Amino acid sequence: MKIMSVESLTQLIAQYGFENYMSDLMEVIKEDFIRWETFTKMPRPAMHVPGGVLELMPICDNQQYYTFKYVNCHPKNPERGLLTVVASGQLSEINTGYPLFFSEMTLLTAFRTAATTALVSDLMARKDAHVLALIGNGAQSEFQVRALQLVRDITEVRYFDIDSKAMEKFAKNMSGSGLRLVGCKNAEEAVRGADIITVCTACKAHVDVINNEWVKAGVHINALGGDTVGKTELEVSILPRCKVVVEYFDQSFVEGEIQRLSKDEASTLIYAELHELVKGIKTGRSSQQEITLYDSVGIALEDYSALRFTYELAKKFEIGEEVNITPVLTNPKNLIAELNNNEKII
Ligand SMILES: NC(=O)c1ccc[n+]([C@@H]2O[C@H](COP(=O)([O-])OP(=O)(O)OC[C@H]3O[C@@H](n4cnc5c(N)ncnc54)[C@H](O)[C@@H]3O)[C@@H](O)[C@H]2O)c1
């Protein structure tokens, strides 16, 4: 089995190139959404604990691979010097059930979230969108901007975070990007006049990070931080003004911005699940005036894409450590022999 540590992934990205990795991952995600019906999937089970949530995200393609990701969200972790979101994941072959690949997924989550957001933005944002408002300048933020630049000619990023240190970090990281970086004193200043609004804040509560009256016609919103029970970012009155796309209704209804609606209201409001846009069954944007919303929660399919793509690259570039996570036996019924290798146990 191949193990992909943070160090190995960093090496892989350096070798393959950040931009190549992001754009190729976007293509892989697209391919996988096109075969949506072929997957066995389920809304992720979540366990809520004081200050956070722990989630498991399984999926099976019924042809080759089964994957799962373990992920958390603890918004107060940065106060202790820890990441809000960390993740790890596994890919197994379905013929035998043997695990083939175990990977760090904190970085992979940032990549796959940004790649999926860019994919959706390409389908829903105006072609002439140049100004991005980025609310929440934490771990996900730079990935989001770099991915969006692959699908739109972004010239200006208006950014805001309640933590001025996060804003400073973001500005420093993006300083060589050629983008016009406009630090804003509040979310309203960032949002007014923007063509695309990406909200990725972390707070386990219903917070009106974006107010309805700031949202103008023609804007596209990526709402990423409303992704578990009791955690949303948009003033709820924004929702009925939007053409809303979700990844997977059964999970999004529990976790997304739409959790604040009744099931009937949500079913009526939702325009499409993402796979319908990717397959071209439904149109992302039909006018310059429309307000579009990607109510993102993050689903197992995106992690499956990241795992299968990274596994292929890890084999190609021979990166990652080979370890036995399952016993290698000449007689598979003689498991006890594994323990007898070094010292006779029985
Ligand atoms: N939808 C998905 O697929 C997906 C994937 C990954 C992360 N997320 C979510 O995205 C969010 C951001 O994740 P992260 O890893 O960047 O977390 P992070 O803690 O590193 O960054 C979040 C930032 O939001 C800021 N913030 C909190 N409340 C704010 C407010 N009212 N206005 C402006 N800024 C505010 C914080 O100061 C922090 O800098 C989390 O809620 C996480 O659960 C969603």
The ligand as an ORCA input file, in Angstrom:
! r2SCAN-3c Opt
* xyz 0 1
  N     -17.794     23.168      1.103
  C     -16.671     22.502      1.165
  O     -16.436     21.575      0.405
  C     -15.644     22.910      2.177
  C     -14.361     22.352      2.140
  C     -13.412     22.811      3.053
  C     -13.755     23.747      4.006
  N     -15.037     24.221      4.036
  C     -15.441     25.221      5.017
  O     -14.838     26.449      4.640
  C     -14.662     27.235      5.798
  C     -13.261     27.807      5.819
  O     -12.335     26.758      6.009
  P     -10.811     27.099      6.319
  O     -10.092     25.806      6.298
  O     -10.351     28.201      5.419
  O     -10.940     27.647      7.813
  P     -10.021     28.725      8.553
  O     -10.400     28.679      9.981
  O      -8.605     28.539      8.180
  O     -10.506     30.116      7.921
  C     -11.760     30.657      8.168
  C     -11.620     32.150      8.284
  O     -12.927     32.723      8.415
  C     -12.783     33.867      9.238
  N     -14.110     34.284      9.693
  C     -14.918     33.682     10.608
  N     -16.079     34.362     10.709
  C     -16.003     35.388      9.829
  C     -16.906     36.427      9.451
  N     -18.102     36.556     10.020
  N     -16.511     37.298      8.505
  C     -15.279     37.202      7.908
  N     -14.400     36.244      8.238
  C     -14.748     35.343      9.172
  C     -11.832     33.419     10.318
  O     -11.219     34.508     10.992
  C     -10.822     32.588      9.506
  O      -9.703     33.355      9.119
  C     -14.965     26.330      6.998
  O     -16.243     26.659      7.486
  C     -14.955     24.943      6.423
  O     -15.818     24.067      7.116
  C     -15.973     23.826      3.160
*
